[in-house]
Amino acid sequence: MPYSVHVGRKALDSVFPAWESLAERCPGHVFQTTGFARSWMDTVGADKGATPVVVTYEQEGDTVALLPLCIVREGATLLLTWLGGPHMLDYGDILFDAQRAGVTAEQFMRTAMARARAHARGAFLYLPNVRLDAVCYDALESNMHEFKRDSAPYLQLVGTFADYIKSLGKKRRHNLANFENRLERAGEVDFRVMNAEDAGFEASVAEVLRLQRLRFASRPLGAPIFDPCYETFRIEHARHSGGPSVAALTLDGRLIAGSLQCLFGERMYYLVTAFDEGYSQFAPGKLLVRRLIEYSYQLGLEAFDFCWGSEAYKYFWTHDEEPLVTFVSEGPAGRFLATAASLKRRLAAAITALG
């Protein structure tokens, strides 16, 4: 049979070589790499007792399609979701070699989903953050319920960096120049992008995550609680070959803003960012992004991807965004959740309209 279902960690390890071979031909996004999957399973997945459920499809002895899922418990609910979980995976998709598969992506998804669900122990199907340009999007739109929508802002890197800065308009350019001047007058400013083999890498990653944890702790009561496994995952992924780099903006040797980002294909994925609120008068987060965009231009990349989330700061840099759709099971439970989510959105829109 051309379809195979690989359940459990040992089975996942055995499929990694075929996964990597397929990814070389059909790379997808960084979130569909074995490095991301392995790092998540070794940290968050292990802590939550997640079970990988990966479906592959072979033609002439080669894997030509792969659906990466897992079973994981969220609160009282058992989910069948993307391998990478419902919170940390910015874009969900399959890997699919259209030239060699012999079936359409929709046909592969229909059979692969059925095979995965047979091993899912009644878990609720929940597939978040599917881009409209994802290989699997049409199949999911036809066979599942839309639960919610989100967005992923991005910047297409066209022309030169100077052209781009000019396109921001006079007000935003003036805003940036003021903050740059303030920072330069305050002391010695440095900006570095470091990989795992560089001195200072580990310390900078730890500091970025520490600042993010502090920012998380300042959220109001009722906001999601910080998960310690999140840091463990980010550190593990950063150490992985081909994993994220860390960017550090320092003032007199002190990190005042930093980020983790991953260069994959011709795209820079902006994964984690944090800044020291004691230096907020300099807008260090904004000045860090400016330098990273310039760095991406210098590398000749095609896009700077702000990834999942419509945070306001991202739209200082771009107005372009990719819609993301979260899909849920086509059964009665999924239909109920999709309807409830739709009613909630309409109610919120009505309240906003009333002022």
N, C-alpha and C positions, 0 to 999 in steps of 0.2 A: 504494500500500500504506500502511496506517495506521502500521505500525511502521517506524522508522528507527534505524540504528545509527551513532553518531557516534564515530569512532575518531581519536585524536590530538589535540594541543593546539589546532590551528586549528579543528577540528570542535567541540571543547569550547567555545571562545570564541563560535562562531556559535550555539550552542544556549543560551547564558546568558540572552538576553532571554526566550525561551520558558520557561526554567526559572524565572526570577524572576516571570513572570506566573502560572505555576502555583503557585509558593510563596505568592503573595499570597492565593490561594484555599484552599490546603491546606498550611499552613506547616510541619508536621512539627516537628522539633527544630532547634536552631541548627546541628547537624552536617549538615543537609540544605540549607544555604543556599549560594548561589553565592559568598558572601564566604569561607566556610570552604574550599570547594573550590578557589577561585582562590588563596587564600593557601597552601594545602598544595601545589598544583601548582607554584607559583612558587618554593618552597623545598625541602621534603623530596622532593616528587615529581620536581622537576627534577634534584636530586642523585642520586636513585636511578634515573633514566631511566624513570619511570612513564609508561604510555600510557593516557590516558582511554578508556573504552569505555562510552558513555552510550546507553541505549536509550530512545527516546521513542515515544509512541503518540498519534496525532492523531484528532480527531473534528471534522468541519466546519471544518477549517483551524486548530484550536487544539490545543495540546499538553495532554492530559488525564492523562497518566501518564508517569513518568520513573524509570528504574532507573540510579542513578549508580555505576558500577564503574570499576576501572582494572586494568591489568596491571602488577605490580611484582615485582621480585626480592627475596626475603628469604633471605640466605645462598645456598645452592645451589638453592633452590626458586623457581620462577616461579609467582606467585599471581594468580588472578583474584579480586579482593576489592573492598570498598567504596572509592569514591573518597575518599581521606583516609587510606588505608593501614590496616594491621592493629593499629597501636599508638596512634594519636592520635585516632581517631574513637570517641567514647564510646558512641554509639548509631547503629546502621545501620538504614536503612529506605529505602523508596521514597516518591515523591510521587505521590498518586493522587486524582483528582477523581471520587469514586464517583457523583456525580449526573450527570456528563456522559460518563463513560467508555464506557458501553454494553457493558462486559465486567466480570467480577468481578476483584478483585485477584489471585485465584488464577489465573485465565485469563491475565491480563496477565503475571504472573510466569513462568508456564510458557513462554509464547512468547518473552518478553523474555530470559529466561535462555538459551534455546536460541540466540537470535540473538547474544547476547553471546559465548557459548562458541564459536560458529563463527569468531569473530575473535580468540580467546584464545591461539592458538599452543600448545595443549596445556597451558596453565597450570592449576594445581590450584585448584579452587574452594574458597574459604575466606571465610566471611562471619561475622565476630565481632560480639558485643554486640548481638544482636537482642532488644529488649524483648518481653515477652509481649503487650503491647498494641500492638506495631508492626503497621502495615498489612500487611506482608509475612509476618508470623509464621506464620500457618496454612499458607500455600503452602510455606514452607521446611520446616516440620515434616512436611509430607506427602511432600516430594520429596527431602529431604537427610538426612544423619546428624547427630545431635547429638554434638558433639565435647567440649564442656565447658560448665559453668555458672558464672556469676559473679553479682554483684548490684550495684545502684546505690541506695544509701540516699537518701532524700529526706524533706523536712519539709513537710507540708501546713500552710499558713499560715491557720489558722482562729482566730476570736476576735481578741483583742488581743495585743500583745507581752507585756504584763503578765500576761495569763492564761497565755500560753505559758511564761514564766519560772516562774510558780507551779507549772505542771504538771511541771516537771523534778524536783520533790521537794526536800525539805529538804537532803539531803546535797549534791546537785549545786549548789543555790543557795548553800550555805555555801562550797563549793569556789570558785565564781566570785567571791563577795564577798571572800574572802581574797586571791585574786590581784589583784583590782581595787584593794584597799586597799594592797597592797604596791607596786603600780605607781604609784599616785597619790603615795605617800610618796617615791618614788625621783626624781621630777622632773616636768617639764611633759609631759603626755600629750596627744596630738592624734590624731584619726582623720579621714581624708579618703578620698572616692571620687572619682577623677579620670577624665575622658574624654580622648580624643586631643588636643582643643583646649586643655586646661588646662595651666597652667604646672606643671612638675614631673612631668608624665606620663611622658615618655621616661625620665627618670632613675629614677623609681620602678619602672617596668617592668624596666629593666636591673638594679636592685638585687634585686628579687624573683627574677629568673632567676639572678643570681649566687649568692644564698643557696641556691636550689634546687640549683645545680650543686655547691656545697660539700657539701650534704647527700648528694647522689648519690655524691660522691667518697668519703664515709665508709663506704659500704656494703662488706660483706666481699668477699673475692676470690671470683670466680665469679658475682657479680651482673652484670646487664646493664651494658655500657659506655655512658657518656653519649654521645649523638649530638649533635654541635654544631648540626646542622640543626634540632634541636628548638627551640633558642632562636630561630633565624632565623625559623622558622614562627610562634612565639608573638608575636614582635615585629611581623612582617608582618600577622598577623591582628589584633593590637591596634590597629594604625594604620588598618585598613580601616574605612570608614564603617559604623557599626552593629556594630563589633567589640567586644571586651572592654573593660571599664573596669579600672582598677587601684585596689585599696584599700590604704591605708598606715596602719599604726599606728606612731606615732613616740613616742620618749621623748627629750626635750630636742633635738628636731630630727632624731634618728637613727631610720631605719626599723628596727624590731625585728621586725615581722611584716607580711607583705603577701600579696596574692593578685590573680589575674586572674579575673574573672568576667564573664559575658555575660548581659545582660537580653534575653530573646527571648520574645515573647508575654507571658504572665503568669507567667513562670518565671525565676528566677535560677539560672544554671548556674555552679557553683563549679568552675573549670577548673584553676587552678594555685595552690598555696599554699606559702609558705616562711617561716621565721622565723630570727632570729639566735640560734644556740645559746648565745651568751654571755649571753643574757637569759632563759634557760630557767626561772630561778627565779620568773619572773612568768607563766609559761604564756602567752606573747604570742600564739601561734597560736589558743589557745582564746578569748582575749579579743577577737581579731580576728573570729572567727566570730560571737561574741555580737553584736558591733556590726553585722556584715553582715546577720544575721537581723533585727535591729531595723530596719535600713535597708530591708530587703525588706518588712517590715510597713508601714513609713511610705509606701512606694510603692504599697501596696495589691495586692501580688502574690499569686498563688495558691499558689506552691510555691517552696521553696528546694531545689535539686537538687544533691546532692553528687557526682553523676555516677558513672561506672564505678569500681568498686573498693570492697572491704569493709574498708578501714582502720579500726582500732579507734576512732580519734578521732571518726569520724563518728557512731558510735552513742552518744556522750555526748549528742548533740542529738536523736536520733530512733531509733525502733525500726522504722520503716517502710522498706521497700526494694522495689525492682522487680527481679525475676529477669532475668538476661541469659543468652542462649543463643548459643553459637558453633556454626555449622553448617559441615559440610564436604561435599565431593562425594559423590554417591550411588553412585559406582563402587566397585570393589574396594579402591582405595587409601583412599578415604574410610571404607569399612566397617572396614578394618584399623585406621586411626587412631582411629575412634570406639570400637572394641572395646578397643584398648590403653589409651585414656584411661579407659574404664570400669573396667578391671582395676586401673589405677593408683589410682583413687579408692577402690575397695573395699579394696585393700591398705593404703592410708593410714588408712582408717577402722578396719580391723582392728588395726593397730599402735596407734592411739590408744586403742581399746577395751581393749587389753591393758596399757595404761599404760606 
